[in-house]
């Protein structure tokens, strides 16, 4: 298709000749005259809006470009003055997209039918810099057209405005030079082609590009047309089924595969901890010879990046083993690489290289992922092994050399070469021949020997605190392909490109990595989603020995028998195996039916258990879909001694929920000389209109959260108010401050009231372990204290914490962020320890507006400002120093209602609250509201930040549950598991100033869930926050302050006393 090129050279260098360089050819530019400019505007109305100063030069003859082409071109000039290091200079850059269609709106308006026009200036140069990001760089003309819409003046006006900021910065800096301009030339010696130059945008330009890059990243990640090119969605698994029940005798669960295996002789068996894809890497194993303990490992890579595979062996005591002489059975290229470059460790051995997924014309081809298959034999003494896929990434890295092989090859194959090929209109029908070169051990050893010098200090860093790549420095790695040691790769490139063209595209060899740097440097990745840099350095999995774990379940000793079942209902149970401190999914048995007329003395369940780490077992007893009882082991060492045979006792659970389960108010926290629960059948009358920002008096301005500890029988409430009777921990000021209080639940002695010794000026709230405990047993009976079963101290809880904001302004690379400080729930002290210098149990980069614990000893927070979900494991007692605690990993990103999509899964609108089901499904309440638009939903995730399809919808299972849009949502709480989970959602209609505006709706998912998932709504629940225990008792944090029996505000101290919001208890009706 013929093209006429126009450009803005209003700041051209005097005395230099200019031309368009495209596809290896030079096309001279001549200066416009008033007559030629007028003619151009008449023939091509798309030029009419340009000022004369913006339309200065053009190509007098049309240049033919093939349809369906995406190609970079540049406006270049001679170097007559010898002020530049090379033969010529670069003024503007653009990417030309030539659609496959023969006509479009512009050509139909042209007076020269069939001739297209393209104008370049600083605006196109700015867009081109952004479009070199790997998520935006495509050779598919249709996809490239979609991406351009996200920078268009009329289709994306806000983003367009941000790009103009970058345009202004480029224009002010002027054309590139050695020490000035929007970019600088950097010399290097190619050997074969002599001295060449890279074109590196300045630091100021990259900083100016940040906001525009962020906006384009967010909007393209919400464009469903770009799935598989600009973004991918990996379905997660939070709970995995153990298989069908192979033994149907009442009261016994054993999968058929496990039953068959137990009839054979005992052999060594092995299994993977996680068979699902993680960060685009999926692993499978096959036992080749159980006698030799030999397995075949297959690792499949579906991301466009290279990885190096490593293995680490672990002995029976859980210690990593030094195996300096160990090699994989089939060798591969590992021996030479290890000998020459020493890129592994005594306790971490290299087993192979994994190529990226193949791309066809720049689009990933899922039929041809990168694959490594290798045979390994476990050394003597090894009972398990950790497997890693290592490459470029982020986070802590205790084995820095493990990233070199994947890093160097990713840079060469997935950043440098695509940048070069973009300038010559070549996408390559397949990249596999280039990938195959790296299976030659001598070739890759040579490439790595050169490439390792580009990693510098980044890969010698072994500290605990998170570390990021310096992508600007790394961009110079493009020089490798011109080194004599890797001539084969350059020869392959030249076969794809017309001879001589590759030399002229060298200046842009590092632009893909520079674009990544622009994205990665924005708010510490808080607003951008990049596959490579958002993966950890080492993607982990493990192989372990497997055994049969057998559970024996006794009835609740308070009942002697298993629960009675109403006529017409059915009884069943489900057993679960939950791996702790690992990202592998829980394993759930089939639902085993029971005959209530002839219950067995005990129930039984068996699992094929992959040993290693820690584990706990749980059993849920169901009457229809109601959880009538529960048993749990607590945390166990997952070895044969502790998990071969497990004894559990059921704890019955009262009160099922149904469509008639409308809650009623039963008690409220009050103060009459001391805090107590007062029986009260009517709810409080306060609403959000009670909010008061006054700096004195009983003024509550924010209601932060409500925590429950079922293990301790306590409630923690958090809020911001004046009139607390305490001052700021830092400067001792009073006024509006954040505080929290602990109280006992109704029906128990009020003996553990706790209040801080000082308050906080920064955001804060309490987080309690809300999961049920295991109780002490004595001769088959519960040990009771104050009519409550006593938790067994051998099964510690997840802990209870508060968010400490006092270091939120410190740098994240030191000790900054929001720290978790442990609180002790007991009756020994009436105060919380607020002293400085306490250890940290976790650290969030941004304030977690809502927080929940996860049964696998992780903590999850959501941040409304950046629309992020943050996940981190809890540190073991006694915690860690603030500068040693790792940062929580951030997931998701800002969701948009792009093209009426309702927001794609995996991203978040404003996250209002987060909760977690009892077996580990993370649930986030989201809402976005603006003039004329309101959307709300619940979205489910797993621990890897992947959406989980657990809701039923019109089009099948879905990770999101849509909520009515005519409401303002306040909080969510979850009770239940994968079989059946209840979601309690608090919201108000209208303005929220009347008690009748407030409602609480229960939704249900899992087996037996109603159509649309909505179960029942309770009206008139005027509250700010909620929480629910496993017995379905509802607690609310109320808008009004605690009061005495006469209805007057009351609290400790001089009347009217300390400002504390009240808490209410609500109960559902007892089943009839």
C-alpha positions, -999 to +999 in steps of 0.1 A: +000+000+000+015+034-010+023+059+017+033+096+017+054+104+049+051+139+065+070+151+095+076+181+119+112+192+116+107+227+130+137+221+152+159+205+125+196+208+127+210+234+103+227+222+072+217+185+076+198+164+050+169+144+064+152+112+052+127+085+062+144+052+071+120+023+067+125-014+060+162-008+051+156+019+026+162+057+027+135+080+013+146+117+011+125+143+027+120+177+011+108+209+027+072+219+022+062+250+003+029+268+009+017+252-023+027+216-015+014+220+021-020+232+007-021+204-018-013+178+009-041+190+031-066+189+002-056+154-008-054+141+028-079+159+051-064+141+081-035+167+078-059+197+079-057+202+117-019+206+117-003+240+119+022+250+092+050+247+117+040+211+124+040+202+087+074+210+075+088+181+053+075+152+032+085+125+009+078+136-027+072+100-039+049+074-023+066+045-004+050+011-009+044-008+024+028-043+024-007-046+040-008-063+074+026-048+083+037-034+117+070-017+113+091+009+131+105+037+110+126+067+119+133+102+107+171+104+103+197+130+092+233+132+081+262+140+104+279+166+084+291+184+115+306+153+130+290+162+163+275+127+167+294+094+171+278+076+142+272+080+105+237+096+110+214+109+137+178+100+147+152+128+151+118+111+154+105+075+157+072+060+148+055+026+144+035+023+112+005+000+113-009-010+079-042-028+083-051-058+061-083-039+050-081-023+016-100+008+028-108+027+059-124+060+070-093+080+062-086+066+027-123+071+018-119+108+025-086+111+006-086+128-028-059+103-038-077+070-034-054+042-022-026+064-010-022+066+027-005+094+047+016+092+079+028+121+100+056+118+126+067+142+153+075+142+191+040+128+198+046+097+177+081+093+192+066+094+227+040+068+218+067+046+201+088+046+233+058+034+253+048+008+227+082-009+230+070-024+263+067-062+258+030-061+266+023-035+239+048-046+212+031-068+186+036-075+149-001-082+144-016-052+127-051-058+141-038-061+177-015-031+171-046-011+161-064-020+193-034-009+213-033+025+195-069+031+206-056+033+242-035+063+232-060+080+209-069+117+215-107+110+213-110+073+225-086+078+255-085+115+262-070+112+297-042+090+286-036+112+256-032+141+279-006+122+299+013+114+267+014+151+259+034+156+291+060+133+277+058+150+243+064+184+259+095+170+277+109+155+245+103+187+225+119+208+253+150+185+253+154+185+215+168+159+191+191+132+205+228+140+209+258+127+229+251+148+260+218+165+253+184+159+237+156+135+247+180+106+242+217+101+242+240+080+220+261+053+237+290+037+219+300+000+218+322-022+197+303-049+177+335-066+165+319-077+132+302-043+124+327-020+140+317+007+165+279+012+168+256+032+190+226+025+213+200+052+216+191+055+253+163+079+265+174+102+293+164+096+329+141+127+328+123+114+297+118+080+313+104+097+344+081+118+323+068+087+306+058+070+338+022+083+342+014+077+305+029+041+306+008+034+337-024+046+321-018+025+290-009-006+310-041-003+331-065+003+302-050-024+279-051-049+308-089-043+309-093-048+271-106-083+265-095-081+228-059-081+240-061-113+261-032-135+251-012-106+237-011-077+262-023-098+292-029-134+303-053-148+329-042-179+348-071-197+365-062-206+401-071-236+423-077-229+460-092-264+467-086-296+449-107-328+449-090-360+460-111-380+436-142-402+436-150-424+465-138-458+458-152-475+489-189-469+494-193-486+527-209-461+551-185-441+571-154-448+550-137-425+524-108-439+503-102-429+467-102-458+442-067-451+431-054-451+467-074-483+475-058-501+445-023-490+455-027-503+490-033-538+478+002-539+461+036-543+477+050-512+493+070-492+468+087-457+469+062-432+456+066-395+449+042-366+441+044-329+432+032-303+457+016-283+430+004-295+396-012-262+386+006-235+366+024-209+387+037-177+371+033-194+337+054-225+348+037-259+351+055-290+363+047-327+361+066-359+372+066-395+363+082-422+385+105-442+361+121-466+386+109-467+422+137-490+432+163-465+420+141-435+431+143-421+396+118-396+382+112-379+349+105-341+354+087-321+327+085-283+331+063-263+307+067-225+302+038-205+288+053-170+293+074-152+268+106-155+289+134-181+294+140-200+326+168-221+340+157-252+360+174-261+393+168-288+418+176-289+456+174-321+476+161-323+512+169-350+539+145-366+564+152-338+589+141-312+565+176-299+558+189-290+523+216-314+512+250-304+497+254-325+465+283-308+446+290-339+424+254-347+415+242-343+379+209-351+361+208-386+345+206-373+309+232-346+314+221-321+287+242-289+287+245-287+324+280-303+328+298-277+306+279-247+319+286-258+355+323-264+348+329-232+329+307-207+346+299-222+380+263-210+379+250-234+406+256-241+442+265-271+463+229-274+475+212-261+443+220-280+411+212-269+375+192-294+354+183-276+322+172-246+302+135-239+293+128-218+262+099-194+260+065-202+245+068-199+207+053-169+190+038-168+155+041-133+140+046-119+175+015-137+190+021-165+216+012-199+202-002-220+231+004-252+211+042-248+214+052-238+250+088-240+261+094-275+275+122-292+294+121-330+301+149-343+323+155-375+343+169-373+378+178-399+405+174-390+441+208-392+460+211-414+490+194-397+520+171-375+501+134-378+508+122-348+489+133-322+464+126-285+456+124-277+419+128-241+407+123-222+374+147-193+377+149-161+356+143-124+357+119-113+385+115-095+418+116-102+455+142-118+477+167-142+461+191-162+483+206-179+452+214-149+430+234-168+403+203-189+396+188-160+377+217-155+352+209-182+326+172-173+324+180-136+326+206-134+298+186-156+274+154-137+281+171-104+274+185-116+241+156-136+227+126-117+242+137-081+245+166-073+221+157-093+190+120-082+189+132-046+192+155-050+162+130-069+141+103-042+147+123-018+126+125-041+095+090-053+094+099-089+103+079-108+129+093-143+122+069-171+114+084-188+144+112-181+170+119-218+176+151-220+154+165-192+176+155-210+207+171-242+195+205-225+193+205-223+230+203-260+234+239-261+221+259-262+253+290-245+238+268-217+223+249-209+255+281-211+276+297-185+254+266-163+255+264-165+293+301-159+298+295-125+281+261-118+295+269-123+331+289-091+331+257-071+326+241-083+358+266-067+381+257-062+417+220-071+412+229-108+412+254-106+440+226-093+463+216-119+489+198-098+515+163-105+528+146-073+516+130-072+482+152-062+452+143-050+417+162-052+384+179-021+371+164-024+336+181+007+322+216-007+329+205-041+317+193-026+283+229-026+271+229-064+270+219-061+233+256-058+225+259-096+231+244-107+198+272-088+179+300-106+197+320-132+178+313-158+204+276-160+195+280-156+157+253-183+151+226-161+165+236-131+144+237-153+113+201-165+121+190-129+125+206-119+092+188-147+074+155-132+085+165-097+075+177-082+043+215-078+044+227-046+060+194-037+076+202-051+110+230-026+115+207+004+111+183-010+139+210-014+165+201+020+182+168+005+193+181-028+206+175-020+243+142-001+240+121-031+251+139-032+285+138+006+288+100+004+284+099-022+312+119+001+334+094+029+328+066+005+339+084-011+368+094+023+383+059+035+387+047+033+424+068+002+430+047-018+405+015-007+422-003+003+390+012-020+363+010-057+355+041-071+339+046-109+336+084-110+337+091-085+364+062-095+386+074-131+389+097-142+417+133-149+408+128-185+417+094-201+409+092-230+433+076-265+434+086-297+453+087-335+450+081-355+481+075-390+492+038-399+496+021-420+523-015-429+531-028-407+559-058-423+577-083-402+597-105-417+624-134-394+634-152-397+667-185-380+675-187-349+696-181-361+732-209-337+744-233-357+723-218-392+722-235-399+689-232-381+655-258-354+650-295-363+647-310-357+613-345-344+607-369-365+586-363-361+549-327-347+554-295-365+546-262-368+565-227-367+550-192-357+557-162-342+539-125-346+549-098-321+540-061-320+540-047-284+541-010-278+534+005-250+555+031-224+545+029-236+509+010-224+479-003-258+469-041-262+471-061-280+498-072-316+490-109-324+496-125-358+497-157-367+480-188-362+500-195-395+519-232-403+525-243-418+558-274-437+570-286-418+602-306-449+613-273-469+617-244-446+622-210-464+626-191-459+658-165-439+640-160-424+606-129-428+584-111-410+556-078-416+538-056-394+517-026-398+495-004-374+513+027-358+498+051-354+528+070-322+536+063-290+554+033-288+577-003-299+573-036-300+591-067-321+586-103-311+590-136-329+588-170-312+582-202-331+590-232-320+570-270-324+574-281-315+539-260-285+532-258-274+568-224-278+586-236-296+617-201-304+631-164-298+625-131-314+636-096-302+631-061-314+640-043-281+641-008-278+627+012-311+622+047-319+610+039-336+577+060-367+582+050-404+586+053-402+624+027-375+628+003-380+598+000-417+591-028-421+616-049-392+629-076-392+656-103-364+655-133-356+676-163-338+660-175-305+675-211-299+666-222-266+652-257-252+657-282-231+636-283-236+599-292-208+576-319-207+549-342-183+531-361-177+564-330-169+584-337-133+592-315-122+621-327-104+652-308-082+676-301-099+710-274-080+729-253-048+728-220-038+743-227-011+770-210+006+799-224+009+835-193+012+856-177-015+835-182-029+800-209-056+797-233-072+773-268-059+778-298-080+765-317-059+740-342-070+713-341-037+693-311-025+673-292+008+679-304+039+660-271+054+649-262+058+612-233+073+592-247+107+600-232+101+634-197+106+619-181+136+636-146+150+628-145+172+659-112+173+677-129+172+711-158+154+728-172+120+719-166+123+682-162+092+661-150+099+625-140+064+611-150+028+618-121+007+608-130-029+615-143-057+637-122-088+645-132-121+661-110-147+679-131-179+683-101-195+699-101-170+727-138-160+727-130-123+721-138-094+698-116-066+687-130-033+675-110-005+657-120+031+651-108+068+649-122+093+673-116+122+697-122+119+734-102+087+738-085+097+770-051+089+755-027+108+733-006+102+702+022+076+707+046+098+688+040+134+696+015+131+725-011+152+707-048+146+713-077+151+689-088+126+662-067+094+666-069+057+658-075+032+686-088-003+693-103-023+721-107-059+730-138-074+748-151-108+756-179-124+736-215-126+751-221-154+776-186-152+791-170-131+819-159-096+807-124-102+821-101-093+791-110-057+782-079-042+767-072-006+755-040+009+741-017+030+763-015+055+735-032+061+701-020+064+665-022+092+641-018+068+611-042+043+598-045+012+619-068-017+630-069-051+646-067-085+629-076-117+648-074-154+639-110-161+634-107-198+625-119-225+650-094-241+673-089-277+685-099-283+721-082-301+750-095-336+757-096-356+789-107-393+787-127-387+755-143-355+768-137-318+762-120-299+790-144-271+798-137-237+814-165-212+819-187-235+799-164-232+769-141-259+755-105-249+762-082-247+731-053-272+731-020-253+735-003-279+713-022-265+684-012-228+683-033-202+665-023-179+636-019-151+660-036-117+666-022-084+654-026-047+649-014-026+619+015-003+630+017+027+606+046+044+624+071+035+596+048+039+567+069+069+554+102+051+555+117+036+524+104+002+514+139-010+507+148-005+544+121-010+570+092+011+557+056+001+553+028-011+575+040-037+600+021-064+618+026-062+656+014-091+677-011-086+705-017-110+734-053-119+741-055-127+778-068-113+811-033-105+825-032-069+814-058-042+806-036-026+779-021-034+745+017-032+742+022-001+720+060+003+726+084+009+698+110-017+689+087-047+687+094-074+661+073-075+629+052-105+617+045-092+582+048-060+562+026-044+536+038-018+511+005+001+512-021+004+540-044-026+541-078-011+543-092-045+550-073-076+562-080-113+566-059-143+578-056-174+556-056-210+572-022-217+556-005-190+578-007-162+553-023-127+557-041-109+529-048-072+527-065-050+501-056-014+493-082+009+479-059+036+466-040+013+442-067-014+438-042-040+451-044-073+469-013-080+491-004-115+503+025-124+527+033-154+549+032-147+587+067-147+603+072-174+630+076-164+666+092-142+678+089-123+645+117-105+627+133-071+629+116-045+607+145-044+582+145-081+578+108-088+572+099-093+535+073-071+518+039-086+510+036-095+473+011-073+455-015-088+431-043-077+408-045-041+396-070-014+387-101-028+369-121-007+345-155-011+330-138-011+296-163-012+267-190-022+292-172-054+302-181-051+339-144-055+348-123-085+339-114-112+364-081-109+382-083-071+385-100-051+411-123-021+413-121-003+446-117-032+471-140-024+500-133-055+521-116-089+520-124-122+538-114-158+535-134-191+536-124-216+562-105-237+536-087-209+519-107-192+491-100-154+493-131-133+487-129-095+479-159-071+480-154-045+453-174-015+442-169+014+418-194+043+417-195+075+397-221+097+381-244+075+361-224+043+368-223+019+398-209-016+398-203-040+427-192-076+429-175-103+450-144-118+434-127-151+445-089-156+445-063-182+455-030-176+473-012-169+440-035-140+433-054-159+406-092-157+402-111-189+413-143-198+395-165-207+425-198-189+417-225-202+395-236-179+367-256-179+335-225-189+315-212-215+340-187-212+368-174-177+374-148-161+397-172-131+403-206-127+419-224-096+407-242-075+434-271-051+431-258-017+420-283+005+438-264+003+471-233+014+489-213-016+503-196-016+536-182-050+546-182-088+539-176-119+561-174-155+550-183-187+568-179-221+553-158-240+528-156-253+492-187-274+498-209-245+510-199-210+519-221-182+532-212-146+524-226-120+548-227-086+530-235-053+547-247-023+528-271+007+528-295+021+502-303+058+497-282+082+518-276+059+547-289+084+572-320+063+582-317+030+601-341+015+575-315+022+548-293-006+562-295-043+553-274-074+555-278-100+527-265-136+529-253-151+496-243-187+493-220-206+469-212-243+466-235-273+466-271-265+472-266-227+465-298-210+454-301-196+419-283-163+417-266-172+450-288-149+471-302-166+502-319-141+525-319-104+535-322-090+570-334-054+570-327-027+595-291-036+605-276-001+610-239-009+613-205+002+599-187-032+599-196-069+605-180-102+614-195-137+618-183-167+637-186-203+626-218-208+646-234-180+624-236-155+652-234-120+636-215-091+653-218-055+642-196-025+648-222+002+654-223+039+644-231+050+679-210+051+711-214+027+740-242+038+763-255+030+798-288+013+806-305+047+803-294+053+768-267+079+776-232+079+761-210+062+787-174+049+791-145+048+815-134+082+829-152+114+836-187+115+821-195+110+794-164+088+793-140+073+768-152+073+731-157+037+721-182+025+694-207-001+706-209-037+693-241-057+688-248-095+687-274-108+662-287-144+659-306-163+632-337-182+641-333-217+654-343-244+628-379-256+632 
